[in-house]
Amino acid sequence: MKILFMGTSDFAVPTLEKLVDQKEWEVIAVVTQPDRPSGRGRKLTPSPVKLAAEKYQLPTLQPEKVRKQTVIQHLTDLAPDVIVVVAYGQILTKKILELPPSGCLNIHPSLLPKYRGAAPIQWALINGESETGVTIMLLDEGEDTGDIISQKAVGILADETSITLHNRLANLAPGLLIKAIKQCETEGGKPFHYPQDNSKSSQAPKLTKSTGIIDWNDNAEQIYNLIRGTLGWPGAKTYLAGFQVKIIDCTVVGLQLISGQIKVIRDPNDGLSLVVGTSLGSLKLNTIQPATKGPMSAVDFINGYGIKSGDYAHTSDG
């Protein structure tokens, strides 16, 4: 089985590594996004998939636009039996989709048709879902609308974040994909598949910087879910007593305050705590990251920035 792998982000790396481990198959090439400027120095940085491909000495292609005819011809000349697509980042044309006899198999980190789009992991958390999973599907010309091959559901833990859930699903996906490819071998073409129920679809659009802005008029559970769902990027942002911060970690507590009201609690056993009111319940802030600084404990933030009871949290510095 000749496999062409297309992927870019770190979510795709465990799958590529597992495919390389399957000695009866051959990963004939890896297609990934071009190196992009990254970090404060804007240094050109290879994708995680490119780094993994180099580790295994796999031929690597980095087309700016995969739809170009010269790129399509190159992929045609490779003659893959199946194309595996995981977090690649470009739309595939009909010519590429029809190229491999066993189809283009895609890993999507949600239970399709729920959460079609670029950020299914984050939106499942933001929306307070108790369950999500991984779907293996046949790509078509739509956005995550292809037929389903298989799915695996997992429960979302109460303290799960976008980072921990991302890692769990990234490591769950390879086993499911390998089973699908083995079906391709057994059936001599595309594996068994069935259409999605479009009436049950929902969207998971790309996150923006504004997605992470905290509205203290929401309830404590909603804000808690936003904080864990946007951890990493864009982060959950607010102003505490006029200081711009991101909230990294928090705990829902039953204390009722005015929405946005800050209370500094001095407990002889637990020490200082920083609590902010919402429309229902409050949030005890455990880890806070001021703008241009690293994460710090609530105690260090209180002491370093002079936070006191009666201060307020706001969505802007006004």
C-alpha positions in Angstrom: 0.0 0.0 0.0 1.5 3.3 -1.2 0.5 6.2 1.1 0.8 9.9 0.4 0.5 11.8 3.6 -0.7 15.4 3.7 -0.6 17.3 7.0 0.9 20.3 8.8 0.2 20.8 12.5 1.4 18.8 15.5 -2.0 17.1 15.6 -0.9 15.1 12.5 2.5 14.0 13.8 1.3 10.9 15.8 -0.5 9.6 12.7 2.5 10.0 10.4 4.7 8.2 12.9 2.3 5.3 13.2 2.0 5.0 9.4 5.8 4.9 9.1 5.8 2.1 11.8 3.6 -0.1 9.5 6.4 -1.9 7.7 4.0 -3.5 5.1 3.1 0.0 3.8 5.2 2.7 2.3 4.8 6.4 2.9 5.9 7.6 -0.5 5.9 11.3 0.2 4.7 14.0 2.7 3.0 17.1 1.6 3.0 20.0 4.1 2.6 23.7 4.2 5.6 26.0 3.4 7.8 27.2 6.2 6.2 30.2 7.8 7.5 33.2 9.9 7.1 32.5 13.6 8.0 34.0 16.9 9.1 37.5 17.8 12.0 37.3 15.3 9.7 36.1 12.5 12.1 33.4 11.6 11.0 31.0 8.9 9.9 27.9 10.8 9.1 24.4 9.4 5.8 22.7 10.3 5.8 19.9 12.9 5.0 17.5 10.1 8.0 18.6 8.0 10.2 18.0 11.0 8.8 14.6 11.5 9.2 13.8 7.8 12.8 14.8 7.9 13.4 12.6 11.0 12.2 9.6 8.9 13.9 10.8 5.8 10.7 11.0 3.8 10.4 13.0 0.6 8.7 16.3 1.4 6.7 18.7 -0.8 5.7 22.2 0.3 3.6 23.7 -2.4 2.2 27.2 -1.8 -0.9 26.2 -3.6 -1.7 22.5 -3.9 -4.2 23.1 -6.6 -1.6 24.2 -9.2 -1.4 21.9 -12.2 2.3 21.2 -11.8 1.7 20.0 -8.2 -1.3 17.9 -9.2 0.9 16.3 -12.0 3.6 15.5 -9.4 1.1 13.8 -7.1 -0.3 11.9 -10.1 3.2 10.7 -11.0 3.6 9.4 -7.4 0.6 7.1 -8.0 -0.5 6.7 -4.4 -3.0 3.9 -3.5 -4.5 6.2 -0.8 -4.0 9.7 0.4 -4.2 10.4 4.2 -5.0 14.0 5.1 -4.7 15.3 8.7 -4.8 19.0 9.6 -3.2 20.0 6.2 -4.6 23.5 5.8 -5.5 23.6 2.1 -8.6 22.6 0.2 -8.0 19.7 -2.2 -9.3 19.9 -5.8 -11.5 17.2 -7.4 -8.6 16.0 -9.4 -6.6 15.2 -6.2 -9.6 13.7 -4.5 -10.2 11.3 -7.4 -6.5 10.4 -7.8 -6.0 7.5 -5.4 -8.2 4.3 -5.9 -8.8 4.0 -2.2 -9.7 7.7 -1.8 -8.5 10.5 0.4 -9.0 9.5 4.1 -9.3 12.4 6.5 -9.0 12.5 10.3 -11.4 15.0 11.9 -11.4 15.6 15.7 -15.1 15.6 16.3 -18.1 13.3 16.0 -19.2 14.5 12.6 -21.6 15.9 11.5 -21.1 17.9 14.7 -18.4 20.6 14.7 -17.5 20.8 11.1 -14.7 23.4 10.6 -11.3 24.5 11.7 -11.6 24.4 15.5 -13.8 21.4 16.6 -11.7 20.7 19.8 -12.0 24.2 21.1 -15.6 24.7 20.3 -16.6 21.4 22.0 -15.0 22.7 25.2 -16.4 26.3 24.8 -19.9 24.9 24.4 -19.6 22.7 27.4 -19.9 19.3 25.6 -19.5 16.2 27.7 -18.4 14.0 24.7 -16.5 14.4 21.5 -14.3 12.1 19.5 -12.5 11.3 16.2 -14.0 10.7 12.8 -12.3 9.0 9.8 -14.0 10.1 6.6 -13.7 10.1 2.9 -12.9 13.7 1.7 -15.2 15.3 -0.8 -15.3 18.9 -2.1 -17.2 20.2 0.9 -15.9 21.3 4.3 -16.0 18.2 6.4 -19.0 16.9 4.6 -17.6 13.6 3.3 -18.9 10.1 4.1 -18.0 8.6 7.4 -15.9 5.5 7.6 -15.6 5.1 11.4 -15.8 7.1 14.6 -14.6 6.8 18.2 -16.2 8.7 21.0 -14.5 9.9 24.2 -15.8 11.7 27.3 -14.6 15.2 28.0 -13.1 15.5 31.4 -14.3 18.2 33.8 -10.8 19.8 33.9 -10.0 19.1 30.2 -8.4 22.0 28.3 -7.9 22.5 24.5 -4.3 21.4 24.9 -5.0 18.1 26.8 -8.0 17.2 24.6 -6.0 17.9 21.5 -3.2 15.5 22.6 -5.7 12.8 23.6 -7.5 12.9 20.2 -4.2 13.1 18.3 -3.1 9.9 19.9 -6.5 8.2 19.5 -6.7 8.9 15.8 -3.9 6.7 14.3 -5.3 3.4 15.4 -8.7 4.2 13.9 -7.1 5.3 10.6 -4.9 2.2 10.3 -8.1 0.1 10.6 -9.6 2.1 7.8 -6.6 1.6 5.5 -6.6 -2.2 6.3 -10.2 -2.1 5.1 -9.0 -0.6 1.8 -6.6 -3.5 1.4 -9.3 -6.1 2.2 -11.9 -4.6 0.0 -9.6 -3.6 -2.9 -10.7 0.0 -3.0 -12.5 2.4 -0.7 -13.6 1.2 2.7 -17.2 0.9 3.7 -18.7 4.4 4.3 -22.0 6.1 4.9 -23.3 9.6 4.4 -23.5 12.2 7.2 -26.9 13.3 8.5 -26.7 17.0 7.4 -29.7 17.8 9.6 -27.6 17.3 12.7 -24.6 19.3 11.6 -23.0 22.2 13.5 -20.1 24.4 12.8 -16.7 25.0 14.5 -15.3 28.1 12.8 -11.7 29.3 13.1 -11.0 31.1 16.4 -10.2 34.8 16.3 -8.6 37.0 18.9 -12.0 38.3 19.9 -13.2 34.7 20.6 -11.3 34.7 23.9 -12.7 38.0 25.3 -14.4 37.3 28.6 -17.9 38.7 29.3 -18.4 38.7 33.0 -22.2 38.9 32.5 -22.0 35.3 31.4 -22.3 32.6 34.1 -19.3 31.0 35.8 -19.6 27.7 33.9 -19.7 29.5 30.5 -16.6 31.6 31.3 -14.8 28.5 32.7 -15.5 26.7 29.5 -14.3 29.6 27.4 -11.0 29.7 29.4 -10.2 26.0 29.0 -11.4 26.0 25.4 -9.2 28.9 24.3 -6.1 28.0 26.3 -3.0 28.4 24.2 -4.5 30.6 21.4 -6.2 33.0 21.5 -6.4 32.8 25.3 -9.1 34.1 27.5 -8.6 37.8 27.9 -9.9 40.4 30.3 -8.9 43.4 32.4 -8.5 43.0 36.1 -8.5 46.4 38.0 -7.3 47.9 34.7 -4.5 45.5 34.0 -4.8 43.4 30.8 -4.4 39.7 31.5 -5.1 36.2 30.2 -6.7 33.7 32.6 -4.8 30.4 32.4 -6.5 28.4 35.1 -9.6 28.9 37.4 -12.1 27.1 39.5 -15.9 27.6 39.7 -17.1 28.5 43.2 -20.5 29.1 44.6 -19.9 32.6 46.0 -22.2 35.1 44.5 -20.9 38.6 43.7 -21.9 41.3 41.2 -20.7 40.4 37.7 -17.1 41.5 37.3 -16.7 42.3 41.0 -13.3 41.3 42.5 -13.0 39.9 46.0 -9.7 39.1 47.6 -10.2 36.4 50.3 -7.7 35.9 53.1 -8.0 32.4 54.5 -5.8 31.2 57.3 -5.5 27.7 55.6 -5.5 28.6 51.9 -3.9 32.0 52.0 -4.9 34.6 49.5 -7.6 33.9 46.8 -8.8 36.1 43.9 -12.4 35.7 43.1 -14.4 37.4 40.3 -18.2 37.5 40.2 -20.4 36.4 37.2 -24.1 36.4 36.5 -24.3 33.0 38.3 -21.5 31.9 40.7 -18.0 33.1 40.7 -14.5 32.1 39.4 -11.5 31.7 41.7 -8.6 32.6 39.5 -5.6 30.3 40.0 -3.1 31.3 37.3 -3.0 34.7 35.6 -0.8 36.0 32.8 -0.4 39.7 32.6 0.3 41.2 29.2 4.0 40.9 28.2 4.7 38.7 31.2 4.7 35.0 32.0 2.0 33.1 33.9 1.9 33.7 37.7 -0.1 32.6 40.7 -3.1 34.6 41.9 -1.1 35.4 45.1 1.8 36.9 43.1 -0.7 38.9 40.9 -2.5 40.3 43.9 0.7 41.3 45.6 2.5 42.5 42.5 -0.4 44.6 41.1 -2.0 45.8 44.3 -5.4 44.1 43.6 -8.0 44.6 46.3 -11.6 43.8 47.1 -13.9 46.2 45.3 -11.9 46.3 42.1 -13.6 45.2 38.9 -12.9 43.0 35.9 -13.9 44.5 32.5 -13.9 43.4 28.9 -11.8 46.5 28.0 -9.5 49.0 29.9 -12.3 51.5 29.9 
